[in-house]
Amino acid sequence: MISSIFSFVIRIVLTLATVVLVLGLMAVALVTMLFVIIFSLLSGKKPKIDVSGFKRARQFRAGARPGAPRKPAGEVIDVDAREVPEQPHSPLK
């Protein structure tokens, strides 16, 4: 009996803490957005928004896993290696 009451109280407390955390984060995001908008209106500059993460996500192929083998890139060209003779180190001028 006491155990069920205790677990119910803990569950309520954790739920309220989660709600407070989510609302707090939303308030921080709202205040930040308002600050950027007001600053851009006062300074006359358009805010620069970086959406490169969205562009990368859009290019991501659906169903491709990071560890999955990829298709061959094309023809492989070998490069002839050559030896470069060592030159004595000269002091800085």
Order of alpha helices (4+ residues) and beta strands (2+ residues): alpha-alpha
